[in-house]
Amino acid sequence: MGMLRTGIARLAIVLGVLCAAAGAASAAPYAALVMDARSGAILHEHDADRRLQPASLTKMMTLYLTFEAVTSGRLSLDQRVKISRRAAAQPASKIGMRVGQRVTIRDLIRAASVKSANDAAVALGEVLGGSEAEFARMMTAKAKSLGMMNTSFRNASGLTAKGQYSTARDMALMGRALFYDFPQYYNLFSRISTRTMGKTVYNTNRRLLRSYRGADGIKTGFTNAAGFNLVSSAERNGERIIAVVFGGRSSKSRNARIAELLDLGFRKAPRQAIVVSTAEMAARHGARSSVRMAAVTRSPTPVPRPGEVVDELRALIAQAGDAIIPAAQASESPEIYSSYSPRRSPSPLFKPGTAQKVAAPIPRPTNGKSAALEAQEVDWAVQIGVFSREETAIAELTSAALSDIGGLNRAGREVDTMTLSGRPAYRARLTGFDRPTALAACVALREHGRDCLPVADAAR
């Protein structure tokens, strides 16, 4: 009889805890926002600036800073990190790592982004910040730079913590920044499952990914204090919508509400919209601009005398070969190099725009040739790449022009806007070359680890 009473008492305690958890989730405040991801226009909002617990939406910032570190070369995807006692002790959801285990950054990213593993998120935070507390300060600082002015982080995972909060508006900005700043990694959020550390893990957002046409991300979150949160993104016919829900009562009702909000977004969004850069979007929301005109982090390259540029580049012609692609062919189906490895570049020297041209073409010695022949000979360009983000095209173009390759700093610089598969794309070219110097410049650029394509364009 005593054992029966004990069993009943324990059952009552368990039921009480479950009811309390359900009550806490259902009582979490509701907030929502719908954004046209291209322009940042707000199509719907409800209590979008109310500070609430973000739960695992926090991991979007953890991953953003990780992608930033990998892209800049501070971390390598195959780099192994030692799992700390703190990381291993995190509560579920977790991948289940041992203290002292060595795990690659690649596996930690997959576990954090797809399974929403708390232990993986903390491990990433510790390797980036030295400690989770310091990493949280880095997260908050980055949030402010992205225009997330009502966000404060206290940990890498999103577990409920005093002083940790965000808003529906800020998390829409976070999701947008992930999509536009790191297209080479964004596909992680659309995977139904992935392999990590020898296991198959399943996306916490897989039901919406399977059920809503065009959905490709981004992140779920749940704690008792937060309720059921979700930042979702979907694309249809070139239109991209981001929808955010805080405080859902269940994952099912949250997903249903997100689907309604995405539908609303697609109904209201214009067919055409100008894509706004992350920096401009951040400035709109109160962040201090990170763009400085003509901010160069190195000593200026001496300006060559007329004739030196051609001589300098022609010295490389013997290595160049004859692999030339006419401009018409090069423009038919250019590739977006979303997997490029950018270097730390000076800030853009000019504002984004269509077919922008700056600086003077490479000076050429006059030798009595006809004007028509001269025009034909300089009708060559060096294509650095075609990029999915305009600011990336500008930064890469500027970085190439200011590299140690003699003469490129005097080349013209041009960014052209084009459309690929319904999305804007940005072609970056150095201009003002003749055939030999274009060939030689590409040889030099490739030796410096840069993509390059010499382009003959008689129509320029």
Secondary structure, DSSP 8 states (H G I E B T S, - for coil): -HHHHHHHHHHHHHHHHHHHHHHHHHHS--EEEEEETTT--EEEEESTT--B--GGGGHHHHHHHHHHHHHHTSS-TT-EEE--HHHHT--SS-----TT-EEEHHHHHHIIIII--HHHHHHHHHHHHSSHHHHHHHHHHHHHHTT-TT-B-S-SS----TT-BB-HHHHHHHHHHHHHH-HHHHGGGG-SEEEETTEEEE-TTHHHHHHSTTEEEEEEEEETTTEEEEEEEEEETTEEEEEEEEEESSHHHHHHHHHHHHHHHHHHS-S------HHHHHHHTT------TT--SS-------TTHHHHHHHTTGGGT-S--EEHHHHHHS--B-TT---------SS---SSEEES--------S--HHHHHHHT-EEEEEEEESSHHHHHHHHHHHHTSSSTTGGGSEEEEEEEEETTEEEEEEEEEEE-HHHHHHHHHHHHHTT---EEEE-TT-
